[in-house]
Amino acid sequence: MPGLKAIPVSQRSFHRSLRVPGILMLALSATYMGCGRQEAERTRKAQQEEATRRQREELQPPSPAVLEQLRVAAQDFMTEHQADVSVQGFSFTQLTPNLYLVGVNATEGGTGNAVVRQLSAERLRDARAKEDGQVEERGGFLWVIDKVDAAKMEALAQRHGIAGEVAAVRERHPERSSWGHRSWLDDYLLWHFLFNRPSPMGFGYGSGFAPHPMGYRFNAPGRPFQQEDARPYQSAAAATGGRSGVFLSGQAWNPPRATEVPISGQAYGVAGHEGGVTGKTGMGGVARSGFGAVGHGAAAGS
C-alpha cells in the first residue's frame, strides 16, 4: 500500500527486546517489594513476640538455679566477712534480674539476739581488658556480694537504671503509714512493690525456698506494706503502668561488664545464667583483669 513503509524484521525484534526487559523489571520490582513487606512483617512479629516474652518474664520469680547461686554466694560472704553472727536464713528481693537486695536473718554469737543484715547482689558479665585495649567477654557471669548502705545502693541504682524511679518514690511524703519509721531501704522496697516486681523469695535452713507475700519487708518482717500504704505513691509508677523503664528499654536484660564498674565486694564466678558457683575472688579482686581462673571451686558447695 502506498505511504506505508515496511519495518525490517531486525528492527521489530529490537523494539520487542526493549519491551521485554521493562516488563521483567516491573515484575522483579513487585516481587522485591512483596519480599520486603514480608520481611518487615516477620521482623515486626519477632519484635512483638520478644516484647511479649520479656514482659512475661518480668513477672516470673527467679529460677531455682539463680536462687541457689545467690544463696551459696551470700552464705559464703557471711561466713567470711560476718563471722560474729550465725545465719538462719535469707530473703532475696529482685529489683532487676541483675540486682538484688539480700536480707540476712541471723543471731549474734555472743548473745543469741536476732539481727538482720542487708547485702546487695549484683550480676556482671565476666570480662577482662586485653593488652590491646579491647575487652574480652568470657561467656560467664559474676555475682558481686557486698554490705550495702544508702550511698552504695544509690550507686547501684544509677548503674542499673532505676535511680530516677526510686527518687520519684522518695519525693512523696505521705503523712501516715502502717509500717512505722521509713528508712532509705523502704524507698527501694516501695519501688519493688509499686513496679510489680516478683515476690521476694525466702530461704530457711530446713525449709528451703518459699515466696514471701508482696509488701514483705525483710528489715521489719512483722510490718509489711499494705495496699493503702502504697496508694499515695502510685503516681510515681503511673506513667508506665507500673512497668519500670529498665524493662521497657531492655536494659534489664543486659548486665554490665565487670571491667566497666568499680567492684568493692566479693565476686563469685557462675558458668552461665543457670550454672553453679565455680569460685570466688578476694574483696574487690576482679578489677580490670576479669574473673579468670582465680579461686575456682572455693565457694562450691558452701
Contacts in CASP RR format, 6 or more apart in sequence:
PFRMAT RR
TARGET T0000
AUTHOR 0000-0000-0000
METHOD contacts of the structure
MODEL  1
MPGLKAIPVSQRSFHRSLRVPGILMLALSATYMGCGRQEAERTRKAQQEE
ATRRQREELQPPSPAVLEQLRVAAQDFMTEHQADVSVQGFSFTQLTPNLY
LVGVNATEGGTGNAVVRQLSAERLRDARAKEDGQVEERGGFLWVIDKVDA
AKMEALAQRHGIAGEVAAVRERHPERSSWGHRSWLDDYLLWHFLFNRPSP
MGFGYGSGFAPHPMGYRFNAPGRPFQQEDARPYQSAAAATGGRSGVFLSG
QAWNPPRATEVPISGQAYGVAGHEGGVTGKTGMGGVARSGFGAVGHGAAA
GS
54 247 0 8 1.000
54 250 0 8 1.000
54 253 0 8 1.000
55 243 0 8 1.000
55 247 0 8 1.000
58 196 0 8 1.000
58 197 0 8 1.000
58 243 0 8 1.000
58 247 0 8 1.000
58 252 0 8 1.000
59 196 0 8 1.000
59 198 0 8 1.000
60 198 0 8 1.000
61 94 0 8 1.000
61 198 0 8 1.000
61 199 0 8 1.000
61 201 0 8 1.000
61 211 0 8 1.000
62 70 0 8 1.000
62 92 0 8 1.000
62 94 0 8 1.000
62 97 0 8 1.000
62 198 0 8 1.000
62 201 0 8 1.000
63 273 0 8 1.000
63 274 0 8 1.000
64 209 0 8 1.000
65 273 0 8 1.000
65 274 0 8 1.000
65 275 0 8 1.000
65 276 0 8 1.000
66 273 0 8 1.000
66 274 0 8 1.000
67 92 0 8 1.000
67 201 0 8 1.000
67 203 0 8 1.000
67 209 0 8 1.000
68 276 0 8 1.000
69 143 0 8 1.000
69 268 0 8 1.000
69 270 0 8 1.000
69 275 0 8 1.000
69 276 0 8 1.000
69 277 0 8 1.000
70 90 0 8 1.000
70 92 0 8 1.000
70 100 0 8 1.000
70 102 0 8 1.000
70 121 0 8 1.000
70 143 0 8 1.000
71 90 0 8 1.000
71 92 0 8 1.000
71 203 0 8 1.000
72 268 0 8 1.000
72 276 0 8 1.000
72 277 0 8 1.000
72 299 0 8 1.000
72 300 0 8 1.000
72 301 0 8 1.000
72 302 0 8 1.000
73 121 0 8 1.000
73 143 0 8 1.000
73 145 0 8 1.000
73 266 0 8 1.000
73 268 0 8 1.000
73 277 0 8 1.000
73 280 0 8 1.000
73 299 0 8 1.000
74 90 0 8 1.000
74 102 0 8 1.000
74 104 0 8 1.000
74 119 0 8 1.000
74 121 0 8 1.000
74 145 0 8 1.000
75 87 0 8 1.000
75 90 0 8 1.000
75 302 0 8 1.000
76 266 0 8 1.000
76 268 0 8 1.000
76 277 0 8 1.000
76 280 0 8 1.000
76 299 0 8 1.000
76 302 0 8 1.000
77 119 0 8 1.000
77 145 0 8 1.000
77 146 0 8 1.000
77 266 0 8 1.000
78 85 0 8 1.000
78 87 0 8 1.000
78 104 0 8 1.000
78 106 0 8 1.000
78 117 0 8 1.000
79 87 0 8 1.000
79 302 0 8 1.000
80 266 0 8 1.000
81 147 0 8 1.000
81 266 0 8 1.000
81 283 0 8 1.000
82 104 0 8 1.000
82 106 0 8 1.000
82 117 0 8 1.000
84 108 0 8 1.000
84 109 0 8 1.000
85 104 0 8 1.000
85 106 0 8 1.000
85 107 0 8 1.000
85 108 0 8 1.000
85 109 0 8 1.000
85 115 0 8 1.000
85 117 0 8 1.000
86 106 0 8 1.000
86 107 0 8 1.000
86 108 0 8 1.000
86 109 0 8 1.000
87 104 0 8 1.000
87 105 0 8 1.000
87 106 0 8 1.000
87 205 0 8 1.000
88 105 0 8 1.000
88 106 0 8 1.000
88 107 0 8 1.000
88 204 0 8 1.000
88 205 0 8 1.000
89 104 0 8 1.000
89 105 0 8 1.000
89 106 0 8 1.000
89 202 0 8 1.000
89 203 0 8 1.000
89 204 0 8 1.000
89 205 0 8 1.000
90 102 0 8 1.000
90 103 0 8 1.000
90 104 0 8 1.000
90 105 0 8 1.000
90 202 0 8 1.000
90 203 0 8 1.000
90 204 0 8 1.000
91 102 0 8 1.000
91 103 0 8 1.000
91 105 0 8 1.000
91 200 0 8 1.000
91 201 0 8 1.000
91 202 0 8 1.000
91 203 0 8 1.000
91 212 0 8 1.000
91 216 0 8 1.000
91 218 0 8 1.000
92 100 0 8 1.000
92 101 0 8 1.000
92 102 0 8 1.000
92 103 0 8 1.000
92 121 0 8 1.000
92 200 0 8 1.000
92 201 0 8 1.000
92 202 0 8 1.000
92 203 0 8 1.000
93 100 0 8 1.000
93 101 0 8 1.000
93 102 0 8 1.000
93 103 0 8 1.000
93 189 0 8 1.000
93 192 0 8 1.000
93 197 0 8 1.000
93 200 0 8 1.000
93 218 0 8 1.000
94 100 0 8 1.000
94 192 0 8 1.000
94 197 0 8 1.000
94 198 0 8 1.000
94 200 0 8 1.000
94 201 0 8 1.000
95 101 0 8 1.000
95 157 0 8 1.000
95 160 0 8 1.000
95 162 0 8 1.000
95 188 0 8 1.000
95 191 0 8 1.000
95 192 0 8 1.000
95 197 0 8 1.000
96 160 0 8 1.000
96 161 0 8 1.000
96 162 0 8 1.000
96 244 0 8 1.000
96 246 0 8 1.000
96 247 0 8 1.000
96 252 0 8 1.000
97 123 0 8 1.000
97 252 0 8 1.000
97 253 0 8 1.000
98 122 0 8 1.000
98 123 0 8 1.000
98 124 0 8 1.000
98 160 0 8 1.000
98 252 0 8 1.000
98 255 0 8 1.000
98 256 0 8 1.000
99 120 0 8 1.000
99 121 0 8 1.000
99 122 0 8 1.000
99 123 0 8 1.000
99 156 0 8 1.000
99 160 0 8 1.000
99 162 0 8 1.000
100 120 0 8 1.000
100 121 0 8 1.000
100 122 0 8 1.000
101 118 0 8 1.000
101 119 0 8 1.000
101 120 0 8 1.000
101 121 0 8 1.000
101 148 0 8 1.000
101 185 0 8 1.000
101 188 0 8 1.000
101 189 0 8 1.000
101 218 0 8 1.000
102 118 0 8 1.000
102 119 0 8 1.000
102 120 0 8 1.000
102 121 0 8 1.000
102 145 0 8 1.000
103 116 0 8 1.000
103 117 0 8 1.000
103 118 0 8 1.000
103 119 0 8 1.000
103 218 0 8 1.000
103 219 0 8 1.000
104 116 0 8 1.000
104 117 0 8 1.000
104 118 0 8 1.000
104 119 0 8 1.000
105 114 0 8 1.000
105 116 0 8 1.000
105 218 0 8 1.000
106 114 0 8 1.000
106 115 0 8 1.000
106 116 0 8 1.000
106 117 0 8 1.000
107 113 0 8 1.000
107 114 0 8 1.000
107 115 0 8 1.000
108 115 0 8 1.000
116 218 0 8 1.000
116 219 0 8 1.000
117 147 0 8 1.000
118 147 0 8 1.000
118 148 0 8 1.000
118 185 0 8 1.000
118 218 0 8 1.000
118 219 0 8 1.000
119 145 0 8 1.000
119 146 0 8 1.000
119 147 0 8 1.000
119 148 0 8 1.000
120 144 0 8 1.000
120 145 0 8 1.000
120 146 0 8 1.000
120 147 0 8 1.000
120 148 0 8 1.000
120 152 0 8 1.000
120 153 0 8 1.000
120 156 0 8 1.000
121 143 0 8 1.000
121 144 0 8 1.000
121 145 0 8 1.000
122 143 0 8 1.000
122 144 0 8 1.000
122 146 0 8 1.000
122 156 0 8 1.000
122 159 0 8 1.000
122 160 0 8 1.000
123 141 0 8 1.000
123 142 0 8 1.000
123 143 0 8 1.000
123 144 0 8 1.000
123 255 0 8 1.000
123 270 0 8 1.000
124 141 0 8 1.000
124 142 0 8 1.000
124 144 0 8 1.000
124 255 0 8 1.000
124 256 0 8 1.000
124 257 0 8 1.000
124 258 0 8 1.000
124 261 0 8 1.000
124 263 0 8 1.000
124 267 0 8 1.000
124 286 0 8 1.000
125 137 0 8 1.000
125 139 0 8 1.000
125 140 0 8 1.000
125 141 0 8 1.000
125 142 0 8 1.000
125 255 0 8 1.000
125 256 0 8 1.000
125 257 0 8 1.000
125 258 0 8 1.000
126 137 0 8 1.000
126 138 0 8 1.000
126 139 0 8 1.000
126 140 0 8 1.000
126 141 0 8 1.000
126 142 0 8 1.000
126 258 0 8 1.000
126 269 0 8 1.000
126 290 0 8 1.000
126 291 0 8 1.000
126 292 0 8 1.000
127 135 0 8 1.000
127 136 0 8 1.000
127 137 0 8 1.000
127 138 0 8 1.000
127 257 0 8 1.000
127 258 0 8 1.000
127 259 0 8 1.000
127 290 0 8 1.000
128 135 0 8 1.000
128 136 0 8 1.000
128 138 0 8 1.000
128 258 0 8 1.000
128 259 0 8 1.000
128 288 0 8 1.000
128 289 0 8 1.000
128 290 0 8 1.000
128 291 0 8 1.000
128 292 0 8 1.000
129 135 0 8 1.000
129 136 0 8 1.000
129 259 0 8 1.000
129 288 0 8 1.000
129 289 0 8 1.000
129 290 0 8 1.000
130 136 0 8 1.000
135 257 0 8 1.000
135 259 0 8 1.000
137 257 0 8 1.000
138 290 0 8 1.000
138 291 0 8 1.000
138 292 0 8 1.000
139 272 0 8 1.000
140 269 0 8 1.000
140 270 0 8 1.000
140 271 0 8 1.000
140 272 0 8 1.000
141 255 0 8 1.000
141 269 0 8 1.000
141 270 0 8 1.000
141 272 0 8 1.000
141 273 0 8 1.000
142 258 0 8 1.000
142 267 0 8 1.000
142 268 0 8 1.000
142 269 0 8 1.000
142 270 0 8 1.000
142 286 0 8 1.000
142 291 0 8 1.000
143 267 0 8 1.000
143 268 0 8 1.000
143 269 0 8 1.000
143 270 0 8 1.000
143 277 0 8 1.000
144 263 0 8 1.000
144 265 0 8 1.000
144 266 0 8 1.000
144 267 0 8 1.000
144 268 0 8 1.000
144 286 0 8 1.000
145 265 0 8 1.000
145 266 0 8 1.000
145 268 0 8 1.000
146 152 0 8 1.000
146 264 0 8 1.000
146 265 0 8 1.000
146 266 0 8 1.000
148 156 0 8 1.000
150 184 0 8 1.000
152 264 0 8 1.000
153 184 0 8 1.000
153 185 0 8 1.000
153 188 0 8 1.000
154 163 0 8 1.000
157 163 0 8 1.000
157 164 0 8 1.000
157 166 0 8 1.000
157 188 0 8 1.000
159 256 0 8 1.000
159 261 0 8 1.000
160 246 0 8 1.000
160 251 0 8 1.000
160 252 0 8 1.000
160 256 0 8 1.000
161 245 0 8 1.000
161 246 0 8 1.000
161 251 0 8 1.000
162 191 0 8 1.000
162 244 0 8 1.000
162 246 0 8 1.000
165 191 0 8 1.000
165 195 0 8 1.000
165 236 0 8 1.000
165 237 0 8 1.000
165 244 0 8 1.000
165 245 0 8 1.000
166 187 0 8 1.000
166 188 0 8 1.000
166 191 0 8 1.000
168 236 0 8 1.000
169 187 0 8 1.000
169 190 0 8 1.000
169 191 0 8 1.000
169 194 0 8 1.000
169 233 0 8 1.000
169 236 0 8 1.000
170 187 0 8 1.000
172 232 0 8 1.000
172 233 0 8 1.000
172 235 0 8 1.000
172 236 0 8 1.000
174 229 0 8 1.000
174 232 0 8 1.000
174 233 0 8 1.000
177 229 0 8 1.000
178 223 0 8 1.000
178 225 0 8 1.000
178 226 0 8 1.000
178 228 0 8 1.000
178 229 0 8 1.000
179 186 0 8 1.000
179 217 0 8 1.000
179 220 0 8 1.000
179 223 0 8 1.000
179 224 0 8 1.000
179 225 0 8 1.000
179 229 0 8 1.000
180 223 0 8 1.000
183 219 0 8 1.000
185 219 0 8 1.000
186 217 0 8 1.000
186 219 0 8 1.000
189 215 0 8 1.000
189 217 0 8 1.000
189 219 0 8 1.000
189 225 0 8 1.000
190 225 0 8 1.000
190 230 0 8 1.000
190 233 0 8 1.000
191 236 0 8 1.000
192 200 0 8 1.000
193 214 0 8 1.000
193 215 0 8 1.000
193 225 0 8 1.000
193 230 0 8 1.000
194 230 0 8 1.000
194 233 0 8 1.000
194 234 0 8 1.000
194 236 0 8 1.000
194 237 0 8 1.000
194 242 0 8 1.000
195 237 0 8 1.000
195 242 0 8 1.000
195 243 0 8 1.000
195 244 0 8 1.000
196 242 0 8 1.000
196 243 0 8 1.000
197 244 0 8 1.000
199 211 0 8 1.000
199 212 0 8 1.000
199 213 0 8 1.000
199 214 0 8 1.000
199 216 0 8 1.000
200 211 0 8 1.000
200 212 0 8 1.000
200 215 0 8 1.000
200 216 0 8 1.000
200 218 0 8 1.000
201 209 0 8 1.000
201 210 0 8 1.000
201 211 0 8 1.000
201 212 0 8 1.000
202 208 0 8 1.000
202 209 0 8 1.000
202 210 0 8 1.000
202 211 0 8 1.000
202 212 0 8 1.000
203 209 0 8 1.000
203 210 0 8 1.000
213 224 0 8 1.000
214 225 0 8 1.000
215 224 0 8 1.000
215 225 0 8 1.000
215 226 0 8 1.000
216 224 0 8 1.000
217 223 0 8 1.000
217 224 0 8 1.000
217 225 0 8 1.000
240 248 0 8 1.000
244 252 0 8 1.000
245 251 0 8 1.000
246 252 0 8 1.000
258 267 0 8 1.000
258 286 0 8 1.000
258 290 0 8 1.000
258 291 0 8 1.000
259 288 0 8 1.000
259 290 0 8 1.000
263 284 0 8 1.000
263 285 0 8 1.000
263 286 0 8 1.000
263 287 0 8 1.000
264 283 0 8 1.000
264 284 0 8 1.000
265 283 0 8 1.000
265 284 0 8 1.000
266 280 0 8 1.000
266 281 0 8 1.000
266 282 0 8 1.000
266 283 0 8 1.000
266 284 0 8 1.000
266 285 0 8 1.000
267 280 0 8 1.000
267 281 0 8 1.000
267 282 0 8 1.000
267 284 0 8 1.000
267 285 0 8 1.000
267 286 0 8 1.000
267 291 0 8 1.000
268 277 0 8 1.000
268 279 0 8 1.000
268 280 0 8 1.000
268 299 0 8 1.000
269 277 0 8 1.000
269 278 0 8 1.000
269 279 0 8 1.000
269 280 0 8 1.000
269 291 0 8 1.000
269 299 0 8 1.000
270 276 0 8 1.000
270 277 0 8 1.000
270 278 0 8 1.000
271 278 0 8 1.000
276 300 0 8 1.000
277 299 0 8 1.000
277 300 0 8 1.000
277 301 0 8 1.000
277 302 0 8 1.000
278 296 0 8 1.000
278 297 0 8 1.000
278 299 0 8 1.000
278 300 0 8 1.000
279 294 0 8 1.000
279 295 0 8 1.000
279 296 0 8 1.000
279 297 0 8 1.000
279 298 0 8 1.000
279 299 0 8 1.000
279 300 0 8 1.000
280 294 0 8 1.000
280 295 0 8 1.000
280 298 0 8 1.000
280 299 0 8 1.000
281 291 0 8 1.000
281 294 0 8 1.000
281 295 0 8 1.000
282 294 0 8 1.000
285 294 0 8 1.000
END
